């Protein structure tokens, strides 16, 4: 079974940014993503809320490494200074490269 290298970019940030981030991802050429609700604790304290707009989301994007780097650079540039956001990347392998 052949495997193809890709990069997984994970973004954990404030739910209020979801609409803006999806516009950014589309403009940058991201073809797909997964969004889930997220709770946790970090440098800004505990983030859990009963009100969806006050919580966190986790966005996972599997794509070519160059695209992951462009997306990460744009998000850092536009959001890091004003919002709670972390980004991390992992090398992954996919079985259907045409989907990514």
Buried (B, 14 or more C-beta within 10 A) or exposed (E): EEEEEBBBBBBBBBBBBBEEBBEBBEEBEBBEBEBEEBEEEEEEEEBEEEEEEEBBBBBBBBBBEEBBBBBBEBBEEBBEEEBBBBBEBEEEEBEEEEEB
